[in-house]
């Protein structure tokens, strides 16, 4: 039961992560030095981006709780 729930949460987490938009130049900008790569910049999310980000955070917490629960059981 928990394994099936973990697989569903994992798939949803992957999909939501892929739906999120990029917030920087990406990894190529880090290697080439183009632009200022500030990983701790305060980026304001609005509308659907904020909803997707919040759901991703909640699913991430549920994922770790399920992994710990499966390991204990």
Secondary structure, 3 states (H helix, E strand, C coil): CHHHHHHHHHHHHHHHHHHCCCCCCCHHHHHHCCCCCCCCCCCCCCCHHHHHHHHHHHHHHHHHHHHHHHHHC
